[in-house]
Amino acid sequence: MTTTYSGPAKLTLVDGACISGMASLSTNQRGGINGWGGTFRPDEITTELRDAGEGLQLELPYDRVGTVDVTGMRKLLATQLLVSLAGRGPAPF
């Protein structure tokens, strides 16, 4: 069974800065290991976001929060960035 979430989210960086954007997340079950991850498209791109790594918080509506690590970034357009995320612990959706 695959569970997904697509909608608004806030990414909280290690320094406490919050960045709003849109998340597209899903769970996966491969080889008996449960995990989740997906992408985050921020509303604004900051230097702190470009330097982001591990131990970030992703907040979804209704105060659902999960811990994520940034696994990659790529430019979509001149002004947009797509951040790849890997979740830790239970999925918040």
C-alpha positions in Angstrom: 0.0 0.0 0.0 1.3 3.4 -0.9 0.4 6.5 1.0 0.9 10.0 -0.6 0.7 13.6 0.3 0.8 16.6 -2.0 0.2 20.1 -0.8 1.5 23.0 1.4 4.4 22.4 3.8 7.0 24.3 5.8 10.6 23.3 6.0 12.4 24.3 9.2 16.1 24.6 8.8 18.6 23.8 11.5 19.0 27.5 12.4 15.2 27.7 12.9 14.4 29.5 9.7 11.1 28.4 8.2 10.6 28.2 4.4 7.1 27.7 3.0 6.4 25.7 -0.2 4.8 22.7 -1.7 5.6 19.1 -0.9 5.0 15.9 -2.8 5.6 12.9 -0.6 5.0 9.2 -0.6 5.8 6.1 1.5 7.6 3.1 0.1 8.1 -0.4 1.3 11.0 -2.1 -0.3 12.6 -5.3 1.1 10.7 -5.0 4.3 12.0 -1.5 5.1 9.5 1.2 5.6 10.5 4.7 4.5 9.2 7.8 3.1 10.4 10.8 1.1 9.7 13.0 -1.9 10.3 16.6 -3.0 9.8 20.1 -1.7 9.5 23.2 -3.9 10.2 26.3 -1.8 8.4 29.6 -2.3 11.8 31.3 -1.9 15.4 30.2 -2.3 17.8 31.2 0.4 21.5 30.6 0.9 20.6 28.6 4.1 18.3 26.4 2.1 21.1 25.7 -0.5 23.3 24.7 2.4 20.7 22.5 4.1 21.6 18.9 5.0 20.3 16.6 7.7 17.9 16.8 10.6 15.4 19.3 9.2 11.7 19.4 10.2 9.0 19.2 7.6 5.6 20.5 8.9 2.4 19.6 7.1 -1.1 21.0 7.9 -2.6 20.2 11.2 0.7 20.2 13.0 2.0 17.0 11.5 5.8 17.1 11.6 8.5 14.7 10.2 12.2 14.8 10.2 13.9 14.9 6.8 17.3 15.0 5.2 18.1 16.8 2.0 19.4 14.3 -0.6 19.6 16.6 -3.6 18.6 19.8 -5.3 18.0 20.8 -8.9 16.9 23.9 -10.7 13.5 23.7 -12.3 13.5 27.2 -13.8 15.6 30.2 -13.3 13.7 31.0 -10.2 12.6 27.6 -8.9 14.4 24.9 -7.0 13.3 21.3 -6.4 14.6 19.8 -3.1 14.7 16.0 -2.8 14.0 14.7 0.7 14.4 11.4 2.6 12.2 11.0 5.7 13.3 9.6 9.0 10.9 7.9 11.4 7.2 7.6 10.8 5.6 9.5 7.9 3.7 12.6 9.0 0.9 11.9 6.5 
